[in-house]
Amino acid sequence: MTKPDPETINQSNSIHSYRTKDGLEDYQFSFEEQPDKTWRSYILEQPYYGCRSSDPYEVHRNQDANSRYWVDWQPELIRTKQDAMKIAAFWVDCNQTYLKYGVWSDREEESKPC
């Protein structure tokens, strides 16, 4: 995954790591304000999808023109960095459940692992 050039991250942007609720994985994000004053949570590090689909629609992520993945959420709901951080934390646990069980949820559901 392409990491951002430090020269392109202004002082209002920041990088944060998140550990999943199950404590098994760490994710890293760059929170960046967009020209329209919304925020994007760029995914810098995350686990490999393995046998799970990495289709953007299924995993709620998208790519920008520089091939950087970001959490695809309703931009009108992401007006502050704190909003972006909350959504990224929620996304981490949903993604982790999806990787383990194939279900997009922030709670572990009973399902067959890969």
Phi, psi and omega in degrees: 000138182287130177268148182292146174288125181306333179292337183268353180264116180278178187294338180278351179266156181205160180248132180223149176252149177229137172258138181294158179304325180281354177074011185267336186222154174243140177238153178227138182230152168247121180264118188229129177286138181263163180303331180274011178075009170272174182237147175241143174256097179280133183272112180268321179217137176200162178293157176290145182283346177055236182279354180275151176292141174252021178305129183306323180294319182289326186252009174054048174222159183220170177240143175269185183297340179262015179064026177266130179280143176220156179291120183270099181229170181295111185300330181293345177269354186245079184261348180226163176297324179297321175300314181298320180293320179295316181293320178298318179297318177297314180301319180304311183287326174296316181295320179296318177297319178299316180298321183280320190236351180081015181239129179275102182198155175272001175244144178287122179257155176285119180199165180281126174291169177304000000 
